Amino acid sequence: MAASNHNVTSQDLPNGASGLSPRHPDSRLETDWLFLYDQLPPTDWFKADYVYKTSGWLNIHADIRQRQRILIEISGAYRMNNLEWSAYRTQTLPRINQYVFKLHQHHNIEDKGYFPQFVRMYPQLKAGFEILDRDHVRLDGLLNELQALSGRLATSEGKNKALGEQLHKTLIDVSNLLSQHLSDEEDLVIPILGLS
């Protein structure tokens, strides 16, 4: 997977990636699935022996997280009356379209290429990748909803506070699921990339 145009460091990892347990308290990964994670914990993901294999995937995730953060900040500013409707629309529309496009693109590559390949390499991780696959289905639904709301925003004639609220709620729903998904995915995938 191609790296984005900015580099991630160990400080950019979510939730203080350290220790030999999943990096977030709501991890859905079973301990038995973490045998590679134990061999290559997050503290080593950026070491010289691994970074050339791991940084591309982590950079893509960092880009997704950054796009998500910016959209939520813009939406929050509008909700707090710190941003006019026209500025909100101008800043939100292209960002939502790029965010949805990038996520669909990333998930499509994973679903059709990487995940099946990883399961062939490590059949004992199949149940973990099934969780990630189900996340993709749920995320696709939320992203389609976000795209539909973006379409309404693009054609709205005037200020529509209810639409802004719907967009914000959907962004938060996507963000909550995606945060857990990306962390679980990294805990499974990055050690495979680094150790292969």
Secondary structure, DSSP 8 states (H G I E B T S, - for coil): ----SS---GGGSTT---SSS-SSTT----GGGGHHHHHS-GGGTTSTTTHHHHHHHHHHHHHHHHHHHHHHHHHHHHHTT-S-HHHHHHHHHHHHHHHHHHHHHHHHHIIIIIHHHHHHH-GGGHHHHHHHHHHHHHHHHHHHHHHHHHHHHHH--S--HHHHHHHHHHHHHHHHHHHHHHHHHHHHHHHHHHH-
